[in-house]
Amino acid sequence: MKHPQILETNNTKMNIMERITSSDSITSAISKMVEGNIGAINACISLMKEGEKIDPKNIMGGFGCILELDREGIYGTDIYVFWNDICNQKTPKMIAVLRAVQLGFFSGRALADACHRQDYSGRSMVPIEELYRKVIERLPEFDLANRQSEIKITDKNKMKLTADNVGFIFRDCLFRNGEDTTNAVKTEGIMCKVWFHPERLKSHKAEIIEMCDELPDNFKISSGGGWSFLNLCINRFQKQWTGDHRQMEQLMVLGLASGKMQLLTRRELWETLPGGMPYVAVID
C-alpha cells in the first residue's frame, strides 16, 4: 500500500511567491531563505557542501536544493525542522526528499506542511526511507559514494551515542499523563528542570552509561577531568553526533539524573566560563 502522500505524478502546486531572483548571489539567496535562523544556515551550508556529491545529476549542485526549498515555500525555522527533526541532520535523506518531490513521488504541499510543525509530528508525515529508495531506483548514482563507503557493523559495536537514542531515552524517562510523580528524580539542566520517572530511568541506566562513555576522554574524571558543555556535541572519535543544544542538554540531564555525570561549577559562576556554559564531568 502506498503512503497517502506518495504520488505517481506531481500535485498542482500552490501559488508560492519565490524569493530568489536571477540577480541574487548565492550568499544573498541563502540569506533570504534562512531568515536569520542558525539551524537553517547550518542546513543550507550542508546542502551546498554535499549536494553535488550526493546528487551528481542535479546540474545546479547544492544550490539546486536551495532553489527547490524556495519553490516549495520552505524557509527559516521550517528548513531547520526539515533537516533536524524530520531527517535527523542526514543531508542525503533531505536531498532525497527534495528529489522525490521533483520526480513526483511525494507532494510538495505535504512536505511544506510537515516542515512547519515544530513538535516532531512532521517526522511521521514524510516516509523518508521509502522515498530514499525510490530516488535511488530512478537515479542509481544518487548518494553512491556514501552508500559504497558504508561499513556494516554488528549491533554490539554500533555507537550508542546518537541523536535518536538520546531523544528516545529522554522522552521515555519523562512522566506520562496521570502517573504519580511522588518519587520523581528531579534534575536541573541549563534551560530546563526535568522530572524523570524513577523506574524507567533505572531501566535505561546501562544505555545512559554507554552513551556517556562514548564522549571524549576530556570529559572523563580519570583522564581529562571535565570539559565544557559546548563540546558535548562530539563523540570520542571527534565526530559530531548532534548540532542541537537541546539534545546535548538532554544527554547531560540524563547523565546527571543517573549519577554518571556531575557539574563542576556552580550556576552562579557559569557566566565567567566560555559561552556562559558549565563544565561537565563523566564519572568513570
C-alpha positions as CSV (number, residue, x, y, z in Angstrom):
1,M,0.0,0.0,0.0
2,K,1.3,3.4,-0.9
3,H,1.9,6.1,1.7
4,P,-1.0,8.5,1.5
5,Q,1.3,11.3,0.4
6,I,3.3,9.4,-2.2
7,L,2.2,10.3,-5.6
8,E,2.7,9.0,-9.1
9,T,2.6,12.5,-10.6
10,N,3.1,15.9,-9.2
11,N,0.3,17.6,-7.4
12,T,-0.9,21.0,-8.5
13,K,1.3,23.5,-6.7
14,M,0.1,26.3,-4.5
15,N,0.8,29.8,-5.6
16,I,4.1,30.5,-3.8
17,M,6.0,33.7,-4.3
18,E,9.5,32.6,-4.7
19,R,12.1,34.8,-3.0
20,I,15.3,34.0,-5.0
21,T,15.7,36.0,-8.2
22,S,18.2,35.9,-11.1
23,S,20.0,38.9,-9.6
24,D,20.8,37.1,-6.3
25,S,24.3,35.9,-5.5
26,I,24.5,32.6,-3.6
27,T,25.1,34.5,-0.3
28,S,22.1,36.8,-0.8
29,A,19.9,33.9,-1.9
30,I,20.7,31.9,1.2
31,S,20.2,35.0,3.4
32,K,16.7,35.3,2.0
33,M,15.9,31.7,2.7
34,V,17.2,31.2,6.3
35,E,15.6,34.3,7.9
36,G,18.4,34.5,10.3
37,N,17.8,31.0,11.8
38,I,21.2,29.5,12.8
39,G,19.9,25.9,12.3
40,A,18.7,26.8,8.8
41,I,22.0,28.3,8.0
42,N,23.8,25.1,9.0
43,A,21.3,23.1,6.9
44,C,21.9,25.2,3.8
45,I,25.7,25.1,4.3
46,S,25.5,21.3,4.4
47,L,23.3,21.3,1.2
48,M,25.8,23.5,-0.6
49,K,28.8,21.5,0.6
50,E,27.4,18.0,-0.1
51,G,24.8,18.5,-2.7
52,E,26.9,17.9,-5.8
53,K,28.5,14.7,-4.5
54,I,25.1,13.3,-3.3
55,D,23.1,14.1,-6.4
56,P,25.5,14.4,-9.3
57,K,22.6,14.5,-11.8
58,N,21.5,17.9,-10.4
59,I,23.2,20.3,-12.7
60,M,22.8,23.1,-10.1
61,G,24.6,21.1,-7.4
62,G,23.8,22.0,-3.8
63,F,22.3,25.3,-4.9
64,G,19.6,23.3,-6.8
65,C,18.4,22.1,-3.4
66,I,18.2,25.7,-2.1
67,L,16.1,26.6,-5.2
68,E,13.8,23.6,-4.5
69,L,13.2,24.8,-1.0
70,D,12.3,28.2,-2.4
71,R,9.9,26.6,-4.9
72,E,8.1,24.7,-2.1
73,G,7.9,27.7,0.2
74,I,10.1,26.2,2.9
75,Y,12.0,29.0,4.8
76,G,13.7,29.8,8.1
77,T,12.8,27.6,11.0
78,D,11.0,25.2,8.6
79,I,14.3,24.5,6.9
80,Y,15.8,23.6,10.3
81,V,12.8,21.4,11.2
82,F,13.2,19.6,7.8
83,W,16.9,19.0,8.3
84,N,17.0,18.3,12.0
85,D,13.6,17.0,13.1
86,I,12.5,15.1,10.0
87,C,15.8,14.0,8.6
88,N,17.9,13.8,11.8
89,Q,20.6,16.0,10.1
90,K,21.1,13.4,7.4
91,T,21.7,15.6,4.4
92,P,21.5,12.8,1.9
93,K,18.0,12.0,3.1
94,M,17.0,15.7,3.0
95,I,18.2,15.9,-0.6
96,A,16.4,12.6,-1.5
97,V,13.1,14.0,-0.2
98,L,13.5,17.2,-2.3
99,R,14.4,15.0,-5.3
100,A,11.3,12.8,-4.6
101,V,9.2,16.0,-4.8
102,Q,10.8,16.9,-8.2
103,L,10.3,13.4,-9.5
104,G,6.6,13.3,-8.5
105,F,7.0,10.7,-5.8
106,F,5.8,13.0,-3.0
107,S,3.6,16.0,-2.5
108,G,5.5,19.3,-2.1
109,R,2.5,20.7,-0.2
110,A,2.6,17.8,2.3
111,L,6.4,18.4,2.7
112,A,5.9,22.1,3.5
113,D,3.2,21.2,6.0
114,A,5.4,18.7,7.7
115,C,8.3,21.2,7.9
116,H,6.0,23.8,9.5
117,R,5.4,21.5,12.6
118,Q,7.8,22.2,15.5
119,D,6.6,19.3,17.7
120,Y,8.3,16.5,15.7
121,S,4.9,15.4,14.3
122,G,6.1,16.2,10.8
123,R,8.5,13.2,11.0
124,S,5.7,10.7,10.6
125,M,4.3,12.5,7.6
126,V,7.4,12.0,5.4
127,P,8.3,8.4,4.6
128,I,12.0,9.2,4.3
129,E,13.4,5.7,3.8
130,E,10.8,4.8,1.2
131,L,11.5,8.0,-0.8
132,Y,15.2,7.5,-0.5
133,R,14.9,4.0,-2.1
134,K,12.6,5.3,-4.8
135,V,15.0,8.1,-5.7
136,I,17.9,5.6,-5.9
137,E,15.8,3.3,-8.2
138,R,15.3,6.2,-10.5
139,L,18.8,7.7,-10.2
140,P,21.3,4.9,-9.5
141,E,24.1,7.3,-8.9
142,F,22.3,9.1,-6.1
143,D,24.4,9.1,-2.9
144,L,26.5,6.4,-4.4
145,A,29.8,7.4,-2.6
146,N,28.2,7.3,0.8
147,R,26.4,4.0,0.1
148,Q,29.6,2.4,-1.2
149,S,31.6,3.5,1.9
150,E,29.1,2.3,4.4
151,I,30.6,-0.3,6.7
152,K,28.3,-2.9,8.0
153,I,29.0,-3.4,11.7
154,T,27.3,-5.6,14.3
155,D,24.8,-4.2,16.8
156,K,27.4,-4.9,19.6
157,N,29.9,-2.5,18.0
158,K,27.4,0.2,17.0
159,M,27.7,3.6,18.5
160,K,25.1,4.1,21.2
161,L,25.6,7.9,21.3
162,T,23.3,9.1,18.6
163,A,20.7,11.9,18.4
164,D,17.9,9.3,18.0
165,N,19.0,7.3,21.1
166,V,19.3,10.3,23.3
167,G,16.0,11.7,22.2
168,F,14.2,8.4,22.6
169,I,15.6,7.6,26.1
170,F,15.0,11.2,27.3
171,R,11.3,11.1,26.2
172,D,10.8,7.6,27.6
173,C,12.0,8.6,31.0
174,L,9.6,11.5,31.3
175,F,6.3,11.2,33.2
176,R,3.2,10.4,31.3
177,N,-0.3,11.9,31.9
178,G,-1.8,10.5,35.1
179,E,1.4,9.0,36.5
180,D,2.3,9.5,40.2
181,T,5.2,12.0,40.5
182,T,5.8,11.5,44.2
183,N,9.2,9.7,43.7
184,A,10.3,11.7,40.7
185,V,14.0,12.1,40.0
186,K,14.4,15.8,39.8
187,T,17.2,17.2,37.7
188,E,18.1,20.8,36.6
189,G,19.8,21.4,33.3
190,I,20.8,24.7,31.6
191,M,17.4,25.8,30.4
192,C,15.1,23.2,31.8
193,K,14.1,21.5,35.0
194,V,13.2,17.8,34.4
195,W,11.3,15.2,36.5
196,F,12.2,11.7,35.4
197,H,10.2,8.5,36.1
198,P,12.5,6.6,38.5
199,E,11.7,3.1,37.2
200,R,12.1,4.0,33.5
201,L,15.3,6.0,34.3
202,K,16.7,2.9,36.1
203,S,15.7,0.7,33.2
204,H,17.8,2.9,30.8
205,K,20.7,3.4,33.1
206,A,23.0,1.0,31.3
207,E,22.3,2.7,28.0
208,I,22.9,6.1,29.5
209,I,26.2,5.0,30.9
210,E,27.2,3.6,27.5
211,M,26.3,6.9,25.8
212,C,28.3,8.9,28.3
213,D,31.3,6.6,27.9
214,E,31.4,7.4,24.2
215,L,32.1,11.1,24.9
216,P,35.8,12.3,24.5
217,D,38.3,11.5,27.3
218,N,38.4,15.2,28.1
219,F,35.1,14.7,29.9
220,K,36.3,11.7,32.0
221,I,37.2,12.3,35.6
222,S,40.1,9.9,35.3
223,S,41.7,11.5,32.2
224,G,40.6,15.0,31.2
225,G,38.9,15.9,34.5
226,G,35.9,17.5,32.7
227,W,35.2,19.7,29.8
228,S,32.8,22.5,28.6
229,F,29.2,21.7,27.8
230,L,29.9,23.3,24.4
231,N,31.9,20.2,23.5
232,L,29.2,17.8,24.4
233,C,28.2,17.6,20.7
234,I,31.1,15.4,19.7
235,N,32.0,11.7,20.5
236,R,35.3,10.1,21.3
237,F,36.1,9.9,17.6
238,Q,35.8,13.7,17.3
239,K,32.7,13.2,15.2
240,Q,29.7,15.4,15.8
241,W,26.7,13.3,16.9
242,T,24.3,16.3,17.1
243,G,24.3,20.0,16.3
244,D,21.3,20.7,18.6
245,H,21.9,22.2,22.1
246,R,18.6,20.7,23.2
247,Q,19.9,17.2,22.6
248,M,23.2,18.0,24.3
249,E,21.2,19.1,27.3
250,Q,19.0,16.0,27.2
251,L,22.2,13.9,27.4
252,M,23.5,16.0,30.3
253,V,20.4,15.8,32.4
254,L,20.1,12.0,31.8
255,G,23.8,11.7,32.9
256,L,23.2,13.8,36.0
257,A,20.0,12.0,37.0
258,S,21.6,8.6,36.6
259,G,24.7,9.6,38.6
260,K,27.0,9.2,35.6
261,M,27.7,12.9,35.2
262,Q,28.4,15.8,37.5
263,L,28.6,19.6,37.1
264,L,32.0,21.0,38.1
265,T,30.9,24.7,38.6
266,R,28.1,26.4,40.5
267,R,25.4,28.0,38.4
268,E,26.3,31.5,39.6
269,L,29.8,31.1,38.1
270,W,28.7,29.9,34.6
271,E,28.7,33.4,33.2
272,T,32.5,33.5,33.8
273,L,33.1,30.4,31.6
274,P,33.3,30.2,27.8
275,G,29.9,30.8,26.3
276,G,28.4,31.1,29.7
277,M,28.1,27.3,29.8
278,P,29.1,24.9,32.7
279,Y,31.9,22.4,32.8
280,V,30.7,18.8,33.0
281,A,32.5,15.6,34.0
282,V,31.8,11.9,33.3
283,I,32.3,9.7,36.3
284,D,34.3,6.6,35.2
